[in-house]
Amino acid sequence: MLNLENTLARYGLAMPNPPPKGGVYEPVKEFGEGFYYLSGCGPVFNGDQRFTGKLGAEFTVEQGQEAARYCILNLLANLKFKIGDLNKVKRIVKMLCFVAGTATFYDHPLVANGGSQLLVDIFGEDRGCCARSAVGMNALPGNIPVEIELLVEVEK
């Protein structure tokens, strides 16, 4: 049985409150039977915007990985609010990671590894290791360095 709080505590992390919506959209949308699309979340933690800037300028790869972990925590907070219990997660299907970097920053996949690794740490290799894309962007909303979306399959 997944004990999310204990797992997060091992990494010095905690589950945040679901972040407020930033527009006209649903944070979590079910499609098909047991599949959920999780709208992009940035690295804000309980209203505290800890990261502003770009990779390759204001942030190192390691700091980008930390930002990616906060994105994942926000996504999981939204999913937990929607489905009630993260033990219902059958598997993480796909992660899409947007990374805002300088014109000469090329380590987008390394930044995305911060989020991917947290999913594996929380859910295990079989449930947490997903298909993934890491995409470089010129800018992201609010000048955040990382935004992540997820597709998740949930047991009914």
N, C-alpha and C positions, 0 to 999 in steps of 0.2 A: 504494500500500500504506500502510495506517495505521501511523504511528509514534507511538503514544500517549505514550511517555515524552518525546519531543521536543516534541510539542504541549503537554503539561502543563508542561514546563520553561519554555516561552515565557510561560506565565501564572504562573510561580512556584509551581507545584503539583507534587505527586508522587502516584503510585498508592499507596494504603495497603494494608495487609494486610486481608483480608476481616474485617469486624467480627464479634465473637462473637454468637451468637443470643441473643435476650432472652426466649425463651419456646418454646412447643411449636409450631413451624412450620418450613417450608422456606424458606430465603432466596431460592432460585430454583426455580421449578417449570415444567417444560415442559408445554404443552398444545397439542393439535393437532399439526401437522407444522411444526416449526421456530419455534414461538412460545413465548416464555418470559415468565412473570409474575415480577417481582422484588418481593419483600416490602419494605415500607417501611424506609428507613434514615434515621437522623438524622445530625447534623453532628459525630460523634465521629471523631477521626483517630488511628488506631493506639492506641486506648484512652484518648486524651486528649479529655475532654469540654470543648471550647473555648467552647461556647455554652450558657448557662443563663439563661432568662428569656423575656420576651415582646417582640414588636415593638411599638413605640409606647411602651415603658417603658424597658427595658434596652438595646434595640437600635434602630438606624436602619434604613431600607430597605436602604442599602448594606451594612450588617453582615448583614442578613437574606439578601441576595444571596450574600454570602460563605458563610454557613451552607448555603445551597442548593447551592453548588458542592461543599462537602464531602459533602453527601448524595449527590450524583451520583457522586463519586469512590468512595464506599462501595458504591453500587449496581454500578458497573462492576467493582470488586474482586470482588464476589460473582459477577457474571456471568463474569468471566474465570476464576475458580476452577471454575465449573461447565462452561464450554465450552472452556476452554484457550487461546483466541485471540480477541481482540476484533476481529480482521480478518474474522471470520465474521459480524459484525453486518451484516445487510442493511439494516435501518432501525430507528429508534426509533419505535414506533407511538403510544404514549400515555404522558403523564406526569401523575401526580396529585400535587399539592403541597399539603400541609397546613401552615398557618401559624398559630401561636399568637400572638395579639395582644391588645391591650387592647380594651375595648368601643368605642373610638373610632378604632381602626386600620382603614383601608379599602384599603390598598395591597398586598393579597395578590398580585395579578398581577405587580406590580413585583418583589416578592421572588422569585416563581417564575421571573422572567426570568433570574436568576442561574444557575439550573440549566439552563434551556432554552438559554441562550446558550452555556454550556459544552458541551452536547451538539452544537450546531451547530459550535462551534470545533473539536471533536474529530473529528466524523464528516462534517462538511460539511453544507450546506443540504439536499440531497436525502435523505441518510441520517439526519441528526440533528434536523431540524425536525419536531416531532411534534404530534399533537393534544394538548390540555392542559386541565386544570382546576386552579384555585387556590382552595382552600377555607379559610375562617377557622375557627379552633378556639379554644375557651376555654382548653384546656390540652393538652399532648402529653406522652408518657412521659418521665420524668426531667426535666421542666420544660425540654425542648429547644424552641427556637423554630420549627424547620422539620423536617418529615419528608416524604420523597418516595418514591413507588412508580413503577415503569416497566413497560410492556409492550414487548417487543422481538421482532423477527423476525430469525432467524439462518439463514444459508445452511447447508444440509445437505451 
